[in-house]
């Protein structure tokens, strides 16, 4: 995985790119960064918001924010089973608040 500094450098996760990534899982974010670094032009920004009951921000907050950044060409979201926040992301998509391609799992 991409958790250690050696792996981060080897996977070129530091390479600037056009993918905006937001996750509920800090640990799984490292693996997602690895996958994205190998299959895209790189990350514009990656953030793990965690799965706390009272989060400081939501998946939708970041997806909507990425939607307004011209350098971000696609948005990748990693949610959690049983989470409520994922539904607000769907509503934001339905309401047209997010106009860029979204890949979510």
C-alpha positions in Angstrom: 0.0 0.0 0.0 1.0 3.6 -0.2 1.1 4.3 3.6 4.8 4.7 4.1 6.9 7.6 2.7 8.9 5.2 0.5 5.7 3.9 -1.1 4.3 7.4 -1.5 7.4 8.4 -3.4 7.5 5.2 -5.4 3.8 5.5 -6.4 4.3 9.2 -7.3 1.3 10.2 -5.2 2.9 13.6 -4.9 2.4 14.1 -8.6 0.0 17.0 -9.4 -3.0 16.0 -11.4 -6.7 16.6 -12.0 -8.5 14.3 -9.6 -10.3 15.6 -6.6 -10.6 12.8 -4.0 -12.6 12.7 -0.8 -12.9 9.8 1.6 -14.5 8.9 4.9 -11.6 6.5 5.6 -8.1 7.7 6.4 -6.6 4.2 6.1 -8.3 3.3 2.9 -7.4 6.8 1.4 -3.7 5.6 1.1 -4.7 2.7 -1.0 -7.0 4.8 -3.1 -4.2 7.4 -3.7 -2.1 4.5 -4.9 -4.8 3.3 -7.3 -5.5 6.8 -8.6 -1.7 7.5 -9.0 -1.4 4.4 -11.2 -4.5 5.0 -13.3 -4.9 8.8 -13.7 -2.8 11.8 -14.3 -2.5 12.4 -10.5 -4.3 14.1 -7.6 -5.2 17.7 -7.4 -6.2 17.2 -3.8 -7.0 14.3 -1.5 -8.8 14.6 1.8 -10.1 12.1 4.4 -12.9 13.5 6.5 -13.2 10.5 8.8 -16.4 8.8 9.9 -17.1 10.8 13.1 -20.7 11.3 14.2 -20.2 15.1 14.1 -17.7 15.7 11.2 -16.2 19.1 10.4 -17.1 18.7 6.7 -19.0 16.2 4.5 -18.4 14.3 1.3 -20.8 16.7 -0.4 -19.0 19.8 0.9 -15.8 18.7 -0.8 -17.4 17.3 -4.0 -19.2 20.6 -4.4 -16.0 22.5 -3.7 -14.1 20.4 -6.2 -16.8 21.1 -8.7 -15.8 24.8 -8.7 -12.1 24.3 -9.2 -11.1 24.4 -12.9 -8.1 22.2 -12.4 -10.2 19.3 -11.1 -11.6 17.3 -14.0 -13.1 14.4 -12.1 -14.2 13.7 -8.5 -13.6 10.4 -6.7 -15.5 9.6 -3.5 -14.9 6.7 -1.1 -17.8 6.3 1.3 -18.7 3.9 4.0 -21.3 1.2 4.3 -24.3 2.4 6.3 -23.3 6.1 6.1 -25.9 8.9 5.7 -23.5 11.3 4.1 -23.4 9.3 0.9 -27.1 10.1 0.4 -26.5 13.9 0.6 -23.9 13.4 -2.2 -26.6 11.8 -4.4 -28.9 14.7 -3.6 -26.2 17.2 -4.6 -25.8 15.3 -7.9 -29.5 15.3 -8.5 -29.8 19.0 -7.8 -27.0 19.8 -10.2 -24.7 21.2 -7.6 -21.9 18.9 -9.0 -21.5 19.0 -12.7 -18.2 17.1 -13.1 -17.9 13.3 -13.5 -18.0 11.5 -10.1 -16.8 8.0 -9.4 -18.0 6.8 -6.0 -17.7 3.5 -4.1 
